[in-house]
Amino acid sequence: MATLKTTLIPAQATHPGVLIKDEIDAIPDFTQRTLAKELGVKPSFLNEIIKGKRPVTADLAILLEKSLGISADYWMKFQSQYEIDKARVKQKNIKKLRNIEIWNIIKEYVPVRYFKKHNYLIDELSEDIKAIKKIYDVETIDDLVDSFSKDKFAYYRKSEKLKIDDKNMFAWSSLAQYEAKNQKTNTFNFDNLNQLVSNLNNIFYENSDTTKRVQTLLNQFGIKMLLIDKLEKTPIDGFSFWSNNNPVIALTLRHNRIDNFAFTIMHEIGHIHLHLRNDRNRKFMDLTKKQNVDQCEKEADNYAQESLIPVDIWQDILDNHLPLDDNKIISLGDQYKINPAILLGRVCYEMNYYAMKTEIDKKLK
């Protein structure tokens, strides 16, 4: 099978008149007027050829062969190549202008600086357009605009308390789905979720190299995990969806806290267990300070709470250990192998203890 060669397109086409001028300059005491006289043409006619305003015809090629000793075939090939190059340069410029028009539209819907910062774009227009199409999974820019309109209200409900940039939200969710396609992991099985939850709680309790260990564990159990850098006005905690045959959990580490990280992971596993099991087309984007929380979100919240602190343990705390302070929370954490920051987070949420002074370390390590 023949290999197609890449066609190199010059910056500009070279007219054979350039060679005529070079030949004149190379011969002592030889001028355009002298050559015009030998060719039997007007000096102005020859000058227009030299300036590229007229083509070298077959008749003129034969005359140049006799006068300059360069074959007529060569002159005709030179002229033919000039016409081809000129056409290719024109097409290249048309394509370049079209790419500029496309890029101007892209900038209205895509946070270009974010993608440049994270090396998805290389400042080469045609390649950057291809990269954006891949990330957003579209064939045309019209598809991009249409997808933006649909995505705007697809995964989340706006809260008046949240400042949301729709362009950045669209970019974040698109990038998460793009990266998920590129990640390979083990086969997923719903039957293994209880064991996964148990293993995760051990990691949360130890809180050492936690993010990496959680990602490794999720991958072992067939769940893809992504950490996507946050953009401005994208108050996303977690995002869960299917990618081919694997569920995906995408996060932004908006809060470097073990309780927030653990709850978000379990919340998204709740979506996988309860809601994505029978509908692989659904996607759940969970925002900070949710408003008008629907039933699915409440169910995922309950799943996370009970996975991190089982019902019987929480009831024991309520029945036998109130009021709570740091020492009691740390002691209970050691007793039940639950990170004290996770216990503290639940206490603050359930009992409105946010004003309680504490020395418990909440940092994600």
Secondary structure as UniProt FT lines:
FT   HELIX           17..26
FT   TURN            28..29
FT   HELIX           32..39
FT   HELIX           43..50
FT   TURN            51..52
FT   HELIX           58..68
FT   HELIX           72..109
FT   HELIX           112..117
FT   TURN            118..119
FT   HELIX           125..136
FT   HELIX           141..151
FT   TURN            152..154
FT   TURN            160..161
FT   HELIX           166..182
FT   HELIX           190..192
FT   HELIX           193..206
FT   HELIX           210..220
FT   TURN            221..222
FT   STRAND          224..227
FT   TURN            232..233
FT   STRAND          236..243
FT   TURN            244..245
FT   STRAND          246..251
FT   HELIX           258..274
FT   TURN            280..281
FT   STRAND          284..287
FT   HELIX           295..308
FT   HELIX           311..320
FT   HELIX           326..336
FT   HELIX           340..351
FT   TURN            354..355
//
